[in-house]
Amino acid sequence: MTVERFGVGNRVRVLADVPGGNPRTPHYLRGRTGTVVRTHGVVDNPPDHSDPYPPLYTVVFPLPGGHDEVLAEIHEEWLEPVSEG
């Protein structure tokens, strides 16, 4: 059983690079900070993969100006915690 590292409300930063990691993480979000708004747990891989993916999270990223935001689903291997303060 895999335990999720992050919970709703946690601030996270998308890593700039994860060698061997899931390449589906958008380049425009790498290095950006956001807030977890939903956890999805471990997602089973389609038949062409042998292992489940790491836990998946929906993260919200504010855009400059404060009126708009981007939501992205990102696997745990791409995220690091952001300390408050």
PyMOL commands that place a pseudoatom at each C-alpha (Angstrom):
pseudoatom trace, name=CA, resn=MET, resi=1, chain=A, elem=C, hetatm=0, pos=[0.000, 0.000, 0.000]
pseudoatom trace, name=CA, resn=THR, resi=2, chain=A, elem=C, hetatm=0, pos=[1.394, 3.405, -1.002]
pseudoatom trace, name=CA, resn=VAL, resi=3, chain=A, elem=C, hetatm=0, pos=[0.865, 6.329, 1.339]
pseudoatom trace, name=CA, resn=GLU, resi=4, chain=A, elem=C, hetatm=0, pos=[0.302, 9.707, -0.271]
pseudoatom trace, name=CA, resn=ARG, resi=5, chain=A, elem=C, hetatm=0, pos=[2.992, 12.199, 0.648]
pseudoatom trace, name=CA, resn=PHE, resi=6, chain=A, elem=C, hetatm=0, pos=[0.772, 15.288, 0.220]
pseudoatom trace, name=CA, resn=GLY, resi=7, chain=A, elem=C, hetatm=0, pos=[-2.740, 16.233, 1.245]
pseudoatom trace, name=CA, resn=VAL, resi=8, chain=A, elem=C, hetatm=0, pos=[-5.303, 18.835, 0.212]
pseudoatom trace, name=CA, resn=GLY, resi=9, chain=A, elem=C, hetatm=0, pos=[-4.027, 22.292, 1.097]
pseudoatom trace, name=CA, resn=ASN, resi=10, chain=A, elem=C, hetatm=0, pos=[-0.324, 21.390, 0.975]
pseudoatom trace, name=CA, resn=ARG, resi=11, chain=A, elem=C, hetatm=0, pos=[1.874, 23.794, -0.981]
pseudoatom trace, name=CA, resn=VAL, resi=12, chain=A, elem=C, hetatm=0, pos=[4.141, 22.038, -3.452]
pseudoatom trace, name=CA, resn=ARG, resi=13, chain=A, elem=C, hetatm=0, pos=[6.745, 22.928, -6.067]
pseudoatom trace, name=CA, resn=VAL, resi=14, chain=A, elem=C, hetatm=0, pos=[7.082, 21.131, -9.365]
pseudoatom trace, name=CA, resn=LEU, resi=15, chain=A, elem=C, hetatm=0, pos=[10.628, 19.887, -9.812]
pseudoatom trace, name=CA, resn=ALA, resi=16, chain=A, elem=C, hetatm=0, pos=[12.583, 21.270, -12.746]
pseudoatom trace, name=CA, resn=ASP, resi=17, chain=A, elem=C, hetatm=0, pos=[13.600, 17.787, -13.872]
pseudoatom trace, name=CA, resn=VAL, resi=18, chain=A, elem=C, hetatm=0, pos=[13.063, 14.178, -12.847]
pseudoatom trace, name=CA, resn=PRO, resi=19, chain=A, elem=C, hetatm=0, pos=[15.396, 11.865, -14.757]
pseudoatom trace, name=CA, resn=GLY, resi=20, chain=A, elem=C, hetatm=0, pos=[13.423, 8.785, -15.694]
pseudoatom trace, name=CA, resn=GLY, resi=21, chain=A, elem=C, hetatm=0, pos=[10.216, 10.389, -14.397]
pseudoatom trace, name=CA, resn=ASN, resi=22, chain=A, elem=C, hetatm=0, pos=[6.870, 10.820, -16.087]
pseudoatom trace, name=CA, resn=PRO, resi=23, chain=A, elem=C, hetatm=0, pos=[7.507, 13.086, -19.100]
pseudoatom trace, name=CA, resn=ARG, resi=24, chain=A, elem=C, hetatm=0, pos=[3.866, 14.210, -19.188]
pseudoatom trace, name=CA, resn=THR, resi=25, chain=A, elem=C, hetatm=0, pos=[4.443, 16.985, -16.628]
pseudoatom trace, name=CA, resn=PRO, resi=26, chain=A, elem=C, hetatm=0, pos=[4.127, 20.266, -18.564]
pseudoatom trace, name=CA, resn=HIS, resi=27, chain=A, elem=C, hetatm=0, pos=[7.363, 22.192, -19.031]
pseudoatom trace, name=CA, resn=TYR, resi=28, chain=A, elem=C, hetatm=0, pos=[5.587, 25.493, -18.283]
pseudoatom trace, name=CA, resn=LEU, resi=29, chain=A, elem=C, hetatm=0, pos=[4.824, 24.292, -14.722]
pseudoatom trace, name=CA, resn=ARG, resi=30, chain=A, elem=C, hetatm=0, pos=[8.315, 23.083, -13.858]
pseudoatom trace, name=CA, resn=GLY, resi=31, chain=A, elem=C, hetatm=0, pos=[9.745, 25.096, -10.956]
pseudoatom trace, name=CA, resn=ARG, resi=32, chain=A, elem=C, hetatm=0, pos=[6.347, 26.635, -10.179]
pseudoatom trace, name=CA, resn=THR, resi=33, chain=A, elem=C, hetatm=0, pos=[4.608, 26.544, -6.797]
pseudoatom trace, name=CA, resn=GLY, resi=34, chain=A, elem=C, hetatm=0, pos=[0.986, 25.563, -6.304]
pseudoatom trace, name=CA, resn=THR, resi=35, chain=A, elem=C, hetatm=0, pos=[-1.485, 24.081, -3.836]
pseudoatom trace, name=CA, resn=VAL, resi=36, chain=A, elem=C, hetatm=0, pos=[-2.868, 20.533, -3.791]
pseudoatom trace, name=CA, resn=VAL, resi=37, chain=A, elem=C, hetatm=0, pos=[-6.653, 20.681, -4.236]
pseudoatom trace, name=CA, resn=ARG, resi=38, chain=A, elem=C, hetatm=0, pos=[-7.364, 16.969, -4.736]
pseudoatom trace, name=CA, resn=THR, resi=39, chain=A, elem=C, hetatm=0, pos=[-5.670, 13.632, -4.194]
pseudoatom trace, name=CA, resn=HIS, resi=40, chain=A, elem=C, hetatm=0, pos=[-6.327, 10.702, -6.519]
pseudoatom trace, name=CA, resn=GLY, resi=41, chain=A, elem=C, hetatm=0, pos=[-4.169, 8.021, -4.922]
pseudoatom trace, name=CA, resn=VAL, resi=42, chain=A, elem=C, hetatm=0, pos=[-2.288, 5.455, -6.947]
pseudoatom trace, name=CA, resn=VAL, resi=43, chain=A, elem=C, hetatm=0, pos=[-3.419, 5.178, -10.557]
pseudoatom trace, name=CA, resn=ASP, resi=44, chain=A, elem=C, hetatm=0, pos=[-3.133, 1.831, -12.298]
pseudoatom trace, name=CA, resn=ASN, resi=45, chain=A, elem=C, hetatm=0, pos=[-1.124, 1.839, -15.493]
pseudoatom trace, name=CA, resn=PRO, resi=46, chain=A, elem=C, hetatm=0, pos=[-2.590, 0.837, -18.819]
pseudoatom trace, name=CA, resn=PRO, resi=47, chain=A, elem=C, hetatm=0, pos=[-1.645, -2.655, -20.058]
pseudoatom trace, name=CA, resn=ASP, resi=48, chain=A, elem=C, hetatm=0, pos=[1.610, -1.462, -21.649]
pseudoatom trace, name=CA, resn=HIS, resi=49, chain=A, elem=C, hetatm=0, pos=[3.170, -0.649, -18.247]
pseudoatom trace, name=CA, resn=SER, resi=50, chain=A, elem=C, hetatm=0, pos=[4.128, -3.111, -15.534]
pseudoatom trace, name=CA, resn=ASP, resi=51, chain=A, elem=C, hetatm=0, pos=[3.698, -1.064, -12.344]
pseudoatom trace, name=CA, resn=PRO, resi=52, chain=A, elem=C, hetatm=0, pos=[1.181, 1.466, -11.014]
pseudoatom trace, name=CA, resn=TYR, resi=53, chain=A, elem=C, hetatm=0, pos=[2.077, 5.132, -11.281]
pseudoatom trace, name=CA, resn=PRO, resi=54, chain=A, elem=C, hetatm=0, pos=[3.000, 7.058, -8.108]
pseudoatom trace, name=CA, resn=PRO, resi=55, chain=A, elem=C, hetatm=0, pos=[0.116, 8.890, -6.373]
pseudoatom trace, name=CA, resn=LEU, resi=56, chain=A, elem=C, hetatm=0, pos=[-1.566, 11.572, -8.485]
pseudoatom trace, name=CA, resn=TYR, resi=57, chain=A, elem=C, hetatm=0, pos=[-2.594, 15.046, -7.323]
pseudoatom trace, name=CA, resn=THR, resi=58, chain=A, elem=C, hetatm=0, pos=[-4.569, 17.939, -8.773]
pseudoatom trace, name=CA, resn=VAL, resi=59, chain=A, elem=C, hetatm=0, pos=[-2.573, 21.108, -8.113]
pseudoatom trace, name=CA, resn=VAL, resi=60, chain=A, elem=C, hetatm=0, pos=[-3.744, 24.688, -8.660]
pseudoatom trace, name=CA, resn=PHE, resi=61, chain=A, elem=C, hetatm=0, pos=[-1.230, 27.281, -9.848]
pseudoatom trace, name=CA, resn=PRO, resi=62, chain=A, elem=C, hetatm=0, pos=[-2.114, 30.989, -9.641]
pseudoatom trace, name=CA, resn=LEU, resi=63, chain=A, elem=C, hetatm=0, pos=[-1.338, 33.076, -12.706]
pseudoatom trace, name=CA, resn=PRO, resi=64, chain=A, elem=C, hetatm=0, pos=[0.160, 36.567, -12.520]
pseudoatom trace, name=CA, resn=GLY, resi=65, chain=A, elem=C, hetatm=0, pos=[-2.474, 39.181, -11.738]
pseudoatom trace, name=CA, resn=GLY, resi=66, chain=A, elem=C, hetatm=0, pos=[-4.287, 36.941, -9.265]
pseudoatom trace, name=CA, resn=HIS, resi=67, chain=A, elem=C, hetatm=0, pos=[-7.491, 36.459, -11.254]
pseudoatom trace, name=CA, resn=ASP, resi=68, chain=A, elem=C, hetatm=0, pos=[-6.795, 33.257, -13.147]
pseudoatom trace, name=CA, resn=GLU, resi=69, chain=A, elem=C, hetatm=0, pos=[-5.315, 29.879, -12.348]
pseudoatom trace, name=CA, resn=VAL, resi=70, chain=A, elem=C, hetatm=0, pos=[-4.194, 26.645, -13.974]
pseudoatom trace, name=CA, resn=LEU, resi=71, chain=A, elem=C, hetatm=0, pos=[-5.159, 23.199, -12.684]
pseudoatom trace, name=CA, resn=ALA, resi=72, chain=A, elem=C, hetatm=0, pos=[-2.855, 20.287, -13.475]
pseudoatom trace, name=CA, resn=GLU, resi=73, chain=A, elem=C, hetatm=0, pos=[-2.740, 16.646, -12.476]
pseudoatom trace, name=CA, resn=ILE, resi=74, chain=A, elem=C, hetatm=0, pos=[0.812, 15.786, -11.469]
pseudoatom trace, name=CA, resn=HIS, resi=75, chain=A, elem=C, hetatm=0, pos=[2.361, 12.596, -10.137]
pseudoatom trace, name=CA, resn=GLU, resi=76, chain=A, elem=C, hetatm=0, pos=[4.104, 12.644, -6.756]
pseudoatom trace, name=CA, resn=GLU, resi=77, chain=A, elem=C, hetatm=0, pos=[7.567, 11.981, -8.184]
pseudoatom trace, name=CA, resn=TRP, resi=78, chain=A, elem=C, hetatm=0, pos=[7.479, 15.483, -9.696]
pseudoatom trace, name=CA, resn=LEU, resi=79, chain=A, elem=C, hetatm=0, pos=[6.543, 17.337, -6.489]
pseudoatom trace, name=CA, resn=GLU, resi=80, chain=A, elem=C, hetatm=0, pos=[8.451, 18.597, -3.471]
pseudoatom trace, name=CA, resn=PRO, resi=81, chain=A, elem=C, hetatm=0, pos=[7.015, 20.240, -0.348]
pseudoatom trace, name=CA, resn=VAL, resi=82, chain=A, elem=C, hetatm=0, pos=[7.194, 24.000, 0.077]
pseudoatom trace, name=CA, resn=SER, resi=83, chain=A, elem=C, hetatm=0, pos=[7.795, 25.111, 3.632]
pseudoatom trace, name=CA, resn=GLU, resi=84, chain=A, elem=C, hetatm=0, pos=[5.501, 27.810, 4.948]
pseudoatom trace, name=CA, resn=GLY, resi=85, chain=A, elem=C, hetatm=0, pos=[7.423, 30.883, 5.990]
for i in range(1, 85): cmd.bond("trace and resi %d" % i, "trace and resi %d" % (i + 1))
show_as sticks, trace
zoom trace
